[in-house]
């Protein structure tokens, strides 16, 4: 275990934080937020049900095939299942199953014309989410930015 460094100089600690330091003597505890700050941050967090739904959407989008479908719909606006399958290189069955999951979580909407089902993204938020994720990946993979942190 590494000894505590100068940049980890302890701030005045509450009784709870003192117990944390005693339990983890090599951990860095530069600042311990007060109870008011903890309560303020906790009250600003989304409700538990929202967090669960958000986790489901992110898990849903964690699949490369479903991401390709989302990207195709971002480009095309609306497509039928067979065209989406052809564009993404997936079977019609896999495409249909993925679209059913995306529809259940309100990521896509369907418009039926006879036996044909045309899919489109449910709203513009998916475009923003997708664009932000691609921008984020560009920051992470840009060799000129490696080793530098930029939160903006």
Residue pairs with C-beta under 8 A, 6 or more apart in sequence:
1 25
1 26
2 26
3 26
4 25
4 26
4 28
5 28
7 28
7 30
8 28
8 29
8 30
9 30
10 21
10 29
10 30
11 29
11 30
11 31
11 32
13 21
13 29
13 32
14 32
14 34
14 35
16 32
17 29
17 32
20 27
20 29
21 27
21 29
33 41
45 51
46 54
56 105
57 105
57 107
60 66
60 101
60 102
60 105
60 107
61 67
61 70
61 107
63 98
65 88
65 90
65 94
65 95
65 98
66 98
66 101
66 102
68 87
68 88
68 89
68 90
69 84
69 88
69 90
69 95
69 98
69 99
69 102
69 108
70 102
70 107
70 121
70 126
70 130
71 130
72 79
72 84
72 87
72 88
73 79
73 84
73 108
73 119
73 120
73 121
74 121
74 126
74 127
74 130
76 83
76 87
77 120
78 111
78 118
78 119
78 120
79 87
79 118
79 119
79 120
80 116
80 117
80 118
80 119
81 92
81 95
81 96
81 99
81 117
81 119
82 92
84 90
84 95
84 99
84 119
85 91
85 92
85 94
85 95
88 95
90 98
99 108
99 110
99 117
99 119
102 108
102 119
103 109
103 110
103 119
106 122
107 121
107 122
107 126
108 119
108 120
108 121
108 122
109 119
109 120
109 121
109 122
110 117
110 118
110 119
111 117
111 118
111 119
111 120
112 118
121 127
139 145
139 150
